[in-house]
């Protein structure tokens, strides 16, 4: 259905005042973004953000908080994105791991550096998520529920019984 938002996840990772970003080629230009991507079929939101972070940056993400939900409509393409952003920490970097197609490299950049490169940000979501993180926005991971149809059917049976 046209106009239905694409569901994506993103990881906001801060270390010593710098943020993990990926440099990727999109539509013929190099842009900066958090490790982010689409949720795959039968994948939870947490599984998706861990996978995307690993595939795009070769870091292992440990999600700590739900940062927020962000609905953005790209005025140029008309496409809408619902971004579910998480904050967390990374470990276990594998510099030899191949990165996703289109990813040129990873960087640790400060907010001021990202602001100075605003014309290279993939979307306004990049700075918005960083600003929300810096403002201390944090929701517990328990705020994110993943229910499959079997689980829901079981819960409904328990309610009725």
N, C-alpha and C positions, 0 to 999 in steps of 0.2 A: 504494500500500500504506500503510495507516494506521501511524503510528509511525516512518516513514522520515524522517530529518532533511532539512530544506531546506538546501541549500548556499548560503551567503552569503559575501560578501567585505566587508571594512571597511578603511578607511584611517586610520591613526593618524599625525597630522601635528603636530609640536611646533615652535613658533616663539617664542623668548624666554620659555620656561617656560609658554606657553599652548598649548592644543590646539584644533584646528579641529573644531567640532561644528556639527551642523545641528539646527535646531528644527523639528520636524515634528508634524503633527496625525495621531494614530493613535487610532482608537477613540473619537473625540470629545475627546481630551485632547492638550495640547501636551507633547511629550517631547523630550529631548535625546539625540543619538546621534552617533557618528562618521558620516561619509559612508559609507554601506553599502547593500547590496542583493543581490538574487538574481543568480546567474550565469545568463546567457541561453544558449539552445541554440547550440551550436557556438562558444562564446566561451571563451577561456582565462581562467584565474583572474586573471592580470595585466591582460588586456584589460577584464575585468569591474570590477576595482577602479579602474582609470583612468576608465572610462566613468561608473561610479557617482559618483565624486568630482566629475567635471565636471558631471553632470546635477543633483547635489544641492547643490553649492556654487559652481559656476562657476569653480573653480580647476582648473588642469592639474596632475595628480599625476605625479611621477616616483618610482615605487617603488624603494626602496633595499634593503629586507630583508623576509624573512618573519618576522613577529612570533610567530605561533603558530597553532595549531588549537584551537578552543574548542567543545565540545559542551555545549549548554544546553537544558534542558527547561523550558518555561514551565508552571509548576504550575497557572496559571489556565486556560490553553487546552489543555494537554496536548501542544502542538506542540513538536517538537524542531528545533533549529537547529545546523548545523555551520558555524561562522564561521571563515573563513580570513582572518586579519588581517595586513596589511602596514604597514610604516612607510615614510615617504618624505618628500619635500619637494614644495611646490607653487609654481607660478609662473603667470604669464599670467592673472591674474584678470580676468574679464569681468563687471563689475557690471550690465551690461544684459542678460545672458543669462537667459532664463527658467529657473526652477528646476523640478525634478520636482513633480508634483502632490502636495500635502500638505506640501511644504517651505515654512515660513513665513519662514525666514531662516537666516543663518549667523553664528557667533560664534567668537571666540577666548577660551577660558576656561581658567583655571588649575585644577589638580587640586583645590585647596581649594574653589574656587567650585563645581566639579562635585560634590564631596562634600557641600557645603551644600545642593545641589539634588538630593540622591540620590532624593527622591520623584518627581523629574521625569525620571530616567534611563529610557530605553526598556527597558533590561535591565541586569543586573549585569555584562554583558560590557563595557559602556562603561568602567567604572573598572578592571576586571580587565586590559583591554588597555592602558590608560594605565599602570597599575602595572607590568605586565611591560615596557613600553617604558622607564619610568623605572629599572627594575632592570637595564637593559642587555641584555635578551634580544634577540638578533639572529641570524637564520639567513640564509645567503646565498640570493639569489633562485634560484640553481641548484638549491636544494632542492625547487623547484616544477617538476614535469615535466608537460608537456602532450603526450600522445601520442594521435594519432587512429588509427582502425582501419587505414588505409592504411599509416601509419608502422609500426605493430605488425606487420602482415603482412609488410612489407619486412624488418623486423628478424628475424622468424622464418625467412624464406626465407634470409637471410644466415647464420643460425645453422646451418640444415640443410645448406647448400651448403658 
